[in-house]
Amino acid sequence: MARRPAWHWMALAFSIFLVLGGLMGLLYAGLKWGTPAGMTTGVAALVAVIAGTYQGVRSLRALTGLSIGEQVLHLNAYLLLIFLYLPILILLIYSFNASQRGAVWTGFTFHWYKVLMQDRAIGKAVEVTLWVGFWSTLISTIFGTLAALALERFPRFRGKLAFDAVLYLPIIIPDIVMAISTLLFFVVLGVPLSRYTILIAHVAFNVAYVSVVVRARLADMDRTLEEAAMDLGADEWRTFRFITLPLLMPGIIAGALMAFTLSLDDFVITFFVSGPGSTTLPVRVYSMIRLGVTPEVNAISALMLLGSVTLLLLSLALQKTGS
């Protein structure tokens, strides 16, 4: 009995080898299809894939005790993660490529990160992006928190249903629709496109996301703490300042981090409402990609990805801590 697990591991390894070999055989057969060698290889490769899959399922069931349906679900989850994160991993690796051609690996270097630090156009785009992100986050956090308080603590007021529906529109409608409608709004009013139009557009969609996060935190809060404070003599302002606001702060910070992340990453809406001298980092990256994907583009994309993932993880951690 002690040798049984080792035998199953060996069978699983052989099954993986058989499936991979069969897939390579199918690829070769597809290239040589129509010839006797291609057709023979295709049939043999298909048999190898089927046999390897069958033996692999049996080995996994013996090792893990999972049924076929559970194995399929686990495999689907793993394949989905690989599909989502393998391109990101490749981008990170090729951002350190010494070659000027992004698809050819010639060596490891930090040269492209140094180039980014010396690029004035990139520096200007970063400055505009951080400016828009900071102010849009600050403004949308204030208005989003107030909207969440109104919707959650005052459930009955005239126009609540319409206000709630309008607030969720930026989350529901496509970005391209939001971008065109915002651009038409500025054109009708005769407002010149600049970083301030980008700011207004970002506040318009960030308010909805902040409101959703803060409202979820409000729904989970214990109202008895506020009632106890008021029973002990605190007025509404002191109760809000010393009880409600501290309990709500993790949700507010999480919503602010999400708003800042969305503002940093937004391209579609920003592309439509930006003017001369107000190019953000995503728009700048898009203009660079039109000339070809270079390691410099990979490097700046890797830094943007790192910043966005860090902010998103902080937002999720704060929401979990608050709950």
Buried (B, 14 or more C-beta within 10 A) or exposed (E): EEEEEEEBEEBBEBBBEBBEBBBEBBEBBEEBEEEEEBEEBBEBBBEBBEBBBEBBBBBBBBBEEBEEEEBEEEEEEEEEEEEEEEEEEEBBEBBBBBBEEBEEEEEEBEBBBEBBEEBEEBEBBBEBBBBBBEBBBBBBBBBBBBBBBBBBEEEEEEEEEEBBEEBEEBEEEEBEEBBBBBBEBBEEEEBEBBBBBBBBBBBBBBBBBBBBBBBBBBEEBEEEEBEEBBEEEBEEEEBBEEBBEEBBEBBBBBBBBBBBBBBBBBBBBBBBBBBEEBBBBBBBBBEBEEEEBBBBBBBBBBBBBEBBEEBBEBBEEBBEEBE
